[in-house]
Amino acid sequence: MSSFDAIDRAIMRTLQDHGRISNADLAERVGLSPSACSRRLDILEKNGTISGYHARLSNTALDYKMMVIVHISLSGQFAKTLTEFEAAVKLCPNVLVCYLMSGEYDYILRVAAKDLEDYERIHRDWLSALPHVVKINSSFALREIIDRPNVGL
């Protein structure tokens, strides 16, 4: 954050809360002309600071009421093993997040399911079929406390 000035931080904060704001309104909020604001946005997008603009959909509204945290152990951590697993897990539409981990498990996944029967299908058809998997441990979220899409600025 040290390479960003106060205006860059104001732009980023505003966009985190109001991703659909017009450039004119954004410029007014951060104290720039629309053209200067547009130039700043272009820089933040080109350098990868702003990685995209997204609609945040409700899993519950889409009938995905169950969130499952899945711990995966592989047969080894050879480059080929990791690459093959990662390519395959990206194809599973119910996997929302996948992290390569240090510690007891190789990967942690966050999986959305409609219900227990749906998760059984995901487990059987997708997770168990992933290459090099030797252990799957599933934990079911009882309640979501916080789900921040961004870090605080």
GUTOR-237191 format. One line per 4 residues: their letters; for each residue x, y, z of N, C-alpha, C, O. Coordinates in steps of 0.001 Angstrom, whole numbers. Atoms other than C-alpha are relative to their C-alpha. Layout:
N
A) X,Y,Z,X,Y,Z,X,Y,Z,X,Y,Z | ...
***
This chain:
153
MSSF) 818,-1207,0,0,0,0,852,1256,0,341,2335,-301 | -825,-1199,-79,2956,2354,406,201,657,-1358,508,1848,-1421 | -187,-597,1323,3178,2851,-3377,-1259,699,-507,-1241,1301,-1580 | 1241,-651,388,-406,4126,-3516,-180,1276,799,39,1302,2010
DAID) 249,-1239,-734,-1233,7695,-2671,-1440,11,515,-2193,-941,309 | 1324,-102,-626,-4363,8888,-864,-1121,-98,-1033,-2180,-657,-745 | 1047,50,1039,-6311,9270,-4120,-174,-1424,-510,-1303,-1879,-695 | 110,1403,414,-5479,5724,-5277,-772,-808,1042,-1648,-1600,696
RAIM) 687,740,-1068,-6611,4380,-1900,-1484,369,45,-2330,-495,276 | 1405,-425,15,-9816,6441,-2088,-747,-643,-1174,-1894,-1067,-1028 | 605,662,1170,-10525,5067,-5571,-268,-1465,324,-1363,-1968,72 | 154,1429,-302,-9958,1492,-4391,-1076,-242,1061,-1884,-1161,927
RTLQ) 1021,141,-1045,-12068,1924,-1241,-1400,190,-578,-2316,-576,-277 | 1310,-291,592,-14931,3416,-3228,-446,-1139,-908,-1603,-1556,-860 | 367,1081,909,-14829,692,-5871,-316,-1296,740,-1145,-2079,275 | 326,1200,-773,-14825,-2045,-3212,-1452,33,471,-2118,-1001,519
DHGR) 1370,-119,-500,-18124,-723,-1899,-1020,289,-1096,-2197,-43,-955 | 914,-433,1066,-19610,614,-5149,623,-323,-1358,1022,582,-2091 | -666,436,1225,-18239,-1420,-8062,-643,482,-1283,3,502,-2331 | 708,-442,1210,-20851,-108,-10490,-71,1518,-111,-799,2036,-959
ISNA) 20,-1459,21,-20215,3580,-9798,517,510,-1346,1437,-65,-1927 | -473,-574,1267,-19821,5733,-12889,1339,714,234,1659,1096,1360 | -1283,-689,-107,-16447,7304,-13597,-209,1441,478,584,1956,1266 | 267,-1390,-414,-17982,10779,-13179,-268,76,1502,248,961,2184
DLAE) 293,4,-1438,-19356,9916,-9723,1231,-365,818,1464,206,1883 | -1234,382,-682,-16109,8223,-8716,954,1187,57,1537,1475,1103 | -888,-1162,52,-14113,11254,-9833,-430,1062,1001,406,1650,1687 | 511,-994,-951,-16345,13553,-7799,299,-412,1444,698,420,2258
RVGL) -232,481,-1375,-16003,11392,-4668,1467,107,419,1764,364,1585 | -1425,-9,-365,-12189,11309,-4842,684,1324,-319,1882,1478,-82 | -546,-1334,231,-11714,14922,-5929,862,141,-1240,1833,898,-1241 | -734,-99,1269,-10465,14437,-9496,-948,366,-1127,-2167,274,-985
SPSA) 804,-159,1201,-11645,15378,-12945,-281,-1407,-543,468,-2338,-246 | 284,1327,559,-13270,12478,-14834,1158,-567,-829,1425,-1767,-769 | -1105,521,811,-10323,12230,-17240,1178,-433,870,1801,-1457,589 | -1084,387,-904,-7744,12165,-14421,-365,-1281,748,484,-2145,962
CSRR) 451,1199,-696,-9816,9571,-12585,89,-1208,-930,517,-2283,-511 | -72,1083,986,-10052,7448,-15742,1448,-455,-215,1714,-1651,-331 | -1419,358,151,-6253,7589,-16160,480,-803,1206,1192,-1795,1049 | -386,732,-1219,-5773,6480,-12533,-566,-1418,-29,137,-2376,293
LDIL) 626,1322,90,-8235,3606,-13038,741,-889,-982,998,-2058,-694 | -742,773,1003,-6406,2494,-16186,1305,-538,575,1653,-1696,346 | -1267,420,-608,-3117,2362,-14264,-247,-1116,1014,462,-2122,1011 | 302,1008,-1013,-4670,409,-11367,-442,-1326,-631,-163,-2397,-92
EKNG) 408,1221,708,-6198,-2062,-13830,1189,-643,-704,1378,-1857,-626 | -1139,556,755,-3073,-2454,-15972,1072,-592,900,1718,-1568,519 | -1031,559,-879,-762,-3035,-12996,-533,-1152,859,198,-1702,1683 | 577,1157,-681,-3152,-5708,-11650,-550,282,1384,-1026,-637,2051
TISG) 566,-335,-1311,-4218,-3843,-8502,-1504,-232,-12,-2054,-801,931 | 1419,312,207,-7802,-3953,-9775,-27,-1165,-974,331,-1026,-2143 | -61,1210,821,-8203,-7486,-11064,-1313,-313,-703,-1388,-1284,-1456 | 1261,229,698,-11804,-7232,-12238,-1159,634,744,-1009,1142,1856
YHAR) 1236,-519,-568,-15352,-6121,-11561,-1009,-1142,-45,-1206,-1757,-1092 | 829,1186,-86,-17830,-8734,-10388,-1320,295,712,-1401,1148,1597 | 1252,12,-762,-21425,-9182,-9331,158,-1079,1061,572,-2196,749 | -97,974,-1100,-21486,-10924,-5952,-1371,-644,173,-2315,-5,639
LSNT) 1267,712,-40,-24223,-13545,-6117,-170,-712,1335,809,-1123,1958 | 311,684,-1253,-25926,-15080,-3105,-119,-1496,-252,-982,-1939,-1010 | 95,1453,130,-25261,-18813,-2841,-1351,-502,497,-1935,-1407,-99 | 1284,417,-559,-28394,-19149,-699,-1136,280,-985,-2013,-563,-1173
ALDY) 1040,-330,980,-30561,-17373,-3287,50,-938,-1201,-969,-1182,-1848 | -152,944,1114,-29173,-19776,-5898,-208,-1446,451,55,-2384,-302 | 343,1294,-597,-30199,-22687,-3613,1231,-824,404,1125,-2038,574 | -1190,674,-538,-26628,-23548,-2517,81,369,1477,734,1340,1858
KMMV) 151,-324,-1421,-27375,-23651,1199,1071,-618,874,1151,-303,2061 | -995,705,-791,-24478,-25850,2303,1411,399,-455,1737,324,-1640 | -1392,-323,281,-20856,-24709,2519,851,-1060,698,674,-1334,1885 | -821,1090,-513,-18265,-27447,2977,1475,383,-133,1927,824,-1189
IVHI) -1446,-193,15,-14613,-27050,3920,604,-1392,-159,361,-2277,662 | -527,1321,333,-12703,-29952,2382,1524,39,61,2170,863,-585 | -1452,154,-110,-9175,-30975,3344,403,-1188,-869,-173,-2271,-761 | -435,1024,950,-7354,-32977,671,1470,-345,246,2313,542,386
SLSG) -1386,476,-40,-4208,-35082,1007,284,-738,-1297,-527,-1540,-1760 | -417,663,1233,-2346,-36202,-2103,1042,-1067,298,1558,-1166,1412 | -982,1076,-141,-27,-39135,-2678,1422,525,98,2322,-217,493 | -1320,-621,-82,2936,-36754,-2842,-88,1442,-446,-1134,1903,-902
QFAK) -2,-1404,420,3961,-33197,-3573,998,249,-1122,1686,1269,-1147 | -828,-178,1184,5850,-33700,-6787,-666,1023,-913,-1890,1147,-911 | 545,-1048,870,5418,-30907,-9337,-1090,-554,-916,-2130,81,-1090 | 982,610,915,3569,-33230,-11748,-1299,-327,745,-2387,-123,206
TLTE) 1166,341,-810,1208,-34395,-8976,-831,1251,286,-2049,1251,105 | 694,-1250,-316,346,-30834,-7929,-649,597,-1245,-1797,1040,-1203 | 517,-581,1248,-88,-29649,-11515,-1232,-748,-486,-2214,-131,-898 | 1147,796,460,-2416,-32526,-12415,-1212,196,912,-2337,320,425
FEAA) 1104,-231,-924,-4515,-32069,-9266,-617,1379,-242,-1838,1508,-341 | 495,-1371,154,-4784,-28294,-9756,-769,184,-1305,-1779,887,-1330 | 723,-100,1274,-5818,-28625,-13406,-1376,-652,118,-2359,-131,-409 | 1271,718,-127,-8537,-31133,-12472,-963,715,943,-2159,783,658
VKLC) 903,-632,-975,-9908,-29251,-9432,-620,1270,-578,-1724,1649,-187 | 542,-1200,644,-10382,-26124,-11570,-1237,-302,-841,-2016,602,-1142 | 1147,387,826,-12949,-28063,-13614,-1262,-242,821,-2356,-290,258 | 1157,275,-854,-15243,-28733,-10634,-745,1302,278,-206,2177,956
PNVL) 714,-1267,-138,-17926,-26014,-10723,-412,337,1435,-673,1500,1740 | 418,-250,-1385,-18818,-26411,-7033,1146,440,899,912,906,2014 | -1157,-447,-785,-15281,-25663,-5818,130,1506,-202,434,1974,-1299 | -57,-1457,67,-15329,-21952,-5012,1404,526,243,1813,1523,-351
VCYL) -1348,-422,-371,-11833,-21682,-3514,845,-1240,188,369,-2256,694 | -948,1088,-217,-8782,-23924,-3518,1344,613,378,1875,1466,-333 | -1295,-484,-474,-5599,-23277,-1526,983,-1157,108,637,-2215,633 | -1107,905,-285,-2299,-25153,-1618,500,375,1380,767,1546,1651
MSGE) -278,-269,-1407,-1392,-25496,2042,1352,-565,449,1912,-1466,-176 | -1061,657,-751,1513,-26164,4330,-710,-702,1155,-1857,-378,1462 | 618,669,-1146,839,-28469,7255,-526,-1371,-341,-36,-2028,-1260 | 489,1379,64,-1172,-31646,7591,-615,-364,-1343,-400,-1470,-1837
YDYI) 671,283,1269,-3225,-31377,4375,679,773,-1122,1296,1815,-902 | -616,-649,1160,-2061,-30494,888,-853,1146,-540,-322,2169,-972 | 904,-1021,524,-5135,-28498,-151,-1193,169,925,-1607,-770,1604 | 1287,-263,-638,-8162,-26860,1430,-903,611,-1064,-516,1538,-1777
LRVA) 982,-469,962,-11258,-26320,-687,-1210,550,744,-1528,113,1849 | 1317,-433,-467,-14450,-24375,-98,-968,-397,-1103,-849,51,-2244 | 903,601,975,-17281,-26219,-1821,-1440,395,329,-1854,332,1487 | 1418,-335,-165,-20893,-25086,-2336,-844,-1187,-454,-611,-1766,-1515
AKDL) 919,1088,339,-23651,-27715,-2293,-1420,425,363,-1630,1238,1262 | 1402,-335,-278,-27428,-27514,-2360,-480,-643,1295,-1248,-48,2051 | 386,744,-1195,-27839,-30110,373,961,-1174,142,1916,-1296,-626 | -896,1122,-258,-26234,-33271,1756,42,-969,-1183,1104,-1490,-1522
EDYE) 42,880,1167,-27359,-35354,-1206,842,567,-1147,1548,-173,-1833 | -801,-643,1040,-25797,-32845,-3589,1482,-111,320,2295,-377,-566 | -1415,134,-362,-22541,-32882,-1625,479,-1435,-201,1615,-1651,-622 | -381,1394,241,-22527,-36686,-1775,328,-206,-1483,1290,-894,-1823
RIHR) -255,79,1448,-22751,-36372,-5581,1327,667,-354,2124,108,-1108 | -1257,-721,269,-19932,-33804,-5665,1193,-827,490,2203,-952,-204 | -1061,833,-581,-17810,-36017,-3404,269,-1213,-885,1421,-1512,-1202 | -124,1222,803,-18466,-39139,-5485,505,284,-1420,1436,-365,-1897
DWLS) -280,-218,1423,-18307,-37660,-8994,1202,896,-267,1845,777,-1310 | -1068,-959,243,-15731,-34909,-8570,1193,-188,933,2298,-478,477 | -1121,-21,-938,-13634,-34913,-5413,749,-1331,45,1979,-1358,22 | -642,1314,-49,-12986,-38657,-5255,690,-359,-1306,1576,-1213,-1335
ALPH) -594,281,1308,-12108,-38644,-8944,1220,874,-301,1881,679,-1321 | -1162,-865,242,-9424,-35948,-8613,1283,-827,57,1402,-1722,893 | -1221,815,38,-5969,-37303,-9466,845,142,1263,984,1227,1829 | -978,78,-1088,-3590,-38368,-6696,-579,210,1390,185,329,2348
VVKI) 618,-201,-1302,-6100,-37908,-3858,56,-1313,795,-345,-2366,299 | -27,1178,-870,-5519,-40320,-964,-870,182,1242,-1205,-795,1911 | 838,-232,-1181,-7597,-38658,1771,-828,1256,-205,-328,2281,-668 | 923,-1131,52,-10633,-36369,1870,-653,115,1372,-1196,-860,1891
NSSF) 632,-265,-1287,-11863,-34799,5112,-934,1189,-192,-493,2278,-559 | 1009,-1042,235,-15086,-32777,4931,-558,518,1316,-878,-261,2214 | 622,-651,-1151,-16382,-30299,7506,-1102,909,-528,-909,1635,-1503 | 1161,-749,468,-19807,-28689,7168,-178,1255,841,-261,1192,2067
ALRE) 179,-1280,-692,-20222,-25018,8025,-1416,67,565,-2391,-204,-137 | 1303,-142,-635,-23039,-24451,10483,-609,1371,-256,-1822,1509,-415 | 477,-1362,196,-23253,-20694,9994,1174,833,-479,2294,666,3 | -1040,-917,464,-21288,-18052,8110,0,1228,901,-1041,1850,1115
IIDR) -126,-1156,-876,-20014,-15329,10403,457,1212,-798,-73,2310,-627 | -520,-1111,805,-18060,-13205,7933,554,-560,-1301,1150,-1637,-1321 | -549,369,1311,-17156,-13402,4249,362,1301,-701,-420,1840,-1484 | -447,-1253,615,-15167,-10361,3222,540,-269,-1406,1389,-1140,-1595
PNVG) -535,188,1347,-14576,-10086,-487,1351,702,-193,2083,386,-1131 | -1221,-781,161,-11673,-7653,41,614,316,1362,-58,277,2393 | -656,-446,-1218,-9135,-6583,2596,-320,1469,218,-647,2188,-726 | 261,-1398,-304,-9622,-3275,4364,1126,889,-505,2297,510,-469
L) -1007,-957,488,-7853,-256,2907,39,1195,922,817,2123,699
***
